C-alpha cells in the first residue's frame, strides 16, 4: 500500500524507513477502523456484559427469596386456621391470642355490654377475640325497624354520655365506660342489601392492660 512522507509529501516505497527527498523518518499509516478484526469484543464491552449478568443474577436471587418468604407466611397462616364442626366455626391461633368466628354463635347482652335490640335477628359477621391485652366481641343483627328507631333505642340505653355521629345512611353511637371498656354501635341502612332491613353492628371491647 502506497504511503507519503508526512513532512514533504514525497511518495515512499514499501519498506523505506526514511524519506529519500527530505530525510524525515517514515511514519506507518494508521489502520482504518473498518479494517480492524471483526468479532473481537472491546474490553470495556466485556466488562459491561459481566456487570449486567451480575445485576440480573442478584435480581433473580432476590425474587426467589421474596417468593420463599411469602410462601412461608402463607404456610404459617394456613397452619394457624382450623375449621371445626359442621357449623363452619373458624378458629385462628396467633402468638397474641385466639380469634373465633362462628355464624351460629349467639351473643348475650353481657357479651355486648348493652341490650340487644328487641326483635332483631342475629346474622353472619359475629366474632370473638381473646388476647393477652383484653377481649373484643362483635355481633351483627338485622331488624325491620327504621334506622332512627334503632338510634333512639341505643341513645336511651347508652345515656347522654354517648357520642352520636350520622353520615347519610350510617350512624355510629359510641361510649367509653372508664378507661378499660368501650361500646360502639353502628347502624346502617342500604336498600340494595339485607332486603331493605336495618343492620346493627355492636362491638364491645374490654382492655385488661394496666392504664
C-alpha positions in Angstrom: 0.0 0.0 0.0 1.5 3.4 -1.1 2.4 6.0 1.5 3.7 9.5 1.6 6.1 11.5 3.7 4.4 13.3 6.5 6.9 16.3 6.1 7.4 16.9 2.4 4.6 14.8 0.8 7.0 12.7 -1.4 6.0 9.2 -2.3 7.6 6.5 -0.2 8.5 3.0 -1.3 7.4 0.0 0.7 9.9 -0.8 3.5 11.6 2.6 3.4 12.5 3.9 6.9 13.4 7.5 5.7 12.2 9.8 3.0 14.7 10.0 0.1 13.7 13.6 -0.5 14.0 15.3 2.9 15.4 12.5 5.1 12.5 12.6 7.6 11.6 9.3 9.3 8.8 7.4 7.7 5.5 7.0 9.8 3.5 3.8 9.4 -0.1 4.5 8.1 -2.9 4.2 10.6 -5.2 1.2 10.1 -8.7 2.4 9.3 -11.4 1.4 11.9 -13.2 -0.6 9.2 -10.0 -2.7 8.8 -9.9 -3.8 12.4 -10.6 -7.6 13.0 -14.3 -8.4 13.2 -15.6 -10.4 16.2 -13.1 -9.3 18.8 -15.1 -7.5 21.5 -13.7 -4.4 23.2 -12.5 -4.9 26.7 -14.9 -2.3 28.1 -17.8 -4.1 26.4 -16.9 -7.3 28.1 -16.9 -5.7 31.5 -20.3 -4.2 30.8 -21.7 -7.6 29.9 -20.3 -9.0 33.2 -21.9 -6.2 35.2 -25.3 -6.8 33.5 -25.1 -10.5 34.2 -24.3 -9.9 37.9 -27.2 -7.5 38.2 -29.6 -10.0 36.6 -28.4 -12.7 39.0 -28.9 -10.5 42.0 -32.4 -9.5 40.9 -33.4 -13.1 40.2 -32.0 -14.2 43.6 -33.9 -11.6 45.4 -37.1 -12.5 43.6 -36.7 -16.2 44.6 -36.0 -15.1 48.2 -39.1 -12.9 48.2 -41.3 -15.8 46.9 -39.9 -18.0 49.6 -40.7 -15.6 52.4 -44.2 -15.0 51.0 -44.8 -18.8 50.7 -43.6 -19.3 54.3 -46.0 -16.7 55.5 -48.9 -18.3 53.7 -47.9 -21.6 55.2 -47.9 -20.2 58.7 -51.3 -18.7 58.3 -52.8 -21.9 56.8 -51.4 -23.9 59.7 -53.0 -21.4 62.2 -56.5 -21.6 60.9 -58.8 -24.5 61.8 -62.3 -25.1 60.7 -64.2 -27.1 63.3 -67.6 -28.7 63.1 -70.5 -28.6 60.6 -71.4 -25.1 61.8 -68.4 -23.7 60.0 -66.6 -22.3 63.1 -63.3 -20.8 62.2 -60.5 -20.6 64.9 -57.2 -18.8 64.4 -54.4 -19.3 66.9 -51.9 -16.4 66.9 -49.0 -15.6 69.2 -51.2 -12.8 70.6 -54.2 -14.9 71.3 -57.2 -16.7 69.8 -59.8 -15.5 67.3 -63.0 -17.4 66.7 -65.8 -16.7 64.3 -69.0 -18.9 64.4 -72.0 -18.0 62.3 -74.3 -19.9 64.6 -73.0 -18.4 67.9 -75.4 -16.3 69.9 -74.2 -13.3 71.9 -75.9 -12.0 75.1 -76.3 -8.5 76.4 -73.5 -9.3 78.8 -71.2 -10.2 75.9 -72.0 -6.9 74.1 -72.1 -4.6 77.1 -75.6 -3.3 76.1 -79.1 -4.6 75.4 -79.9 -6.4 72.2 -82.4 -4.5 70.0 -85.9 -6.0 70.5 -86.9 -8.5 67.8 -83.5 -8.2 65.9 -82.2 -11.3 64.3 -78.6 -12.4 64.5 -76.8 -12.7 61.2 -73.3 -13.5 59.9 -70.4 -11.4 60.9 -70.1 -12.2 64.7 -66.6 -12.7 66.1 -65.0 -13.2 69.5 -61.3 -12.3 70.2 -59.3 -13.3 73.3 -56.0 -11.5 73.5 -53.4 -11.1 76.3 -54.4 -7.4 76.5 -58.2 -8.0 76.6 -61.1 -9.1 74.6 -63.4 -8.0 71.8 -66.8 -9.3 70.9 -68.6 -8.2 67.7 -72.2 -9.2 66.8 -74.4 -8.3 63.8 -78.2 -8.1 63.8 -81.0 -7.2 61.3 -84.3 -5.5 62.1 -87.2 -4.3 60.0 -87.4 -1.1 62.1 -86.0 2.1 60.7 -82.6 3.5 61.4 -84.0 6.3 63.5 -85.9 3.9 65.7 -82.7 1.9 66.4 -80.7 5.2 67.1 -83.3 6.3 69.6 -83.2 3.0 71.3 -79.4 2.9 71.8 -79.2 6.6 72.7 -81.6 5.8 75.6 -79.6 2.7 76.6 -76.1 4.2 76.5 -77.1 7.5 78.0 -76.3 11.1 77.5 -72.5 10.5 77.7 -72.6 8.6 74.4 -71.3 10.2 71.2 -73.6 10.1 68.2 -72.4 10.6 64.6 -74.6 10.3 61.5 -73.5 10.3 57.8 -76.2 9.7 55.2 -77.3 6.1 55.6 -75.0 5.3 58.5 -74.9 6.2 62.2 -72.5 5.4 65.0 -73.1 5.6 68.7 -70.0 5.1 71.0 -69.3 5.3 74.7 -66.3 4.7 76.9 -67.0 3.1 80.3 -63.9 4.2 82.1 -60.5 3.6 80.5 -60.9 -0.1 80.1 -64.2 -0.6 78.3 -65.8 0.7 75.2 -69.0 0.1 73.2 -69.6 1.1 69.6 -73.0 0.5 67.9 -73.1 1.1 64.1 -76.4 1.3 62.4 -76.7 1.2 58.6 -79.5 1.0 56.0 -78.9 0.0 52.4 -81.9 -0.6 50.2 -79.9 -2.9 47.9 -78.7 -5.1 50.8 -80.3 -7.1 53.6 -83.7 -6.8 51.8 -84.0 -3.2 53.0 -83.6 -4.1 56.7 -81.5 -2.1 59.1 -78.2 -3.6 60.1 -76.9 -3.3 63.7 -73.3 -4.0 64.5 -72.2 -3.9 68.1 -68.6 -4.1 69.1 -67.7 -4.4 72.8 -64.0 -4.1 73.8 -62.6 -4.7 77.2 -58.9 -4.0 78.0 -57.1 -5.9 80.7 -53.9 -3.9 80.2 -53.0 -1.6 83.1 -53.7 2.0 82.2 
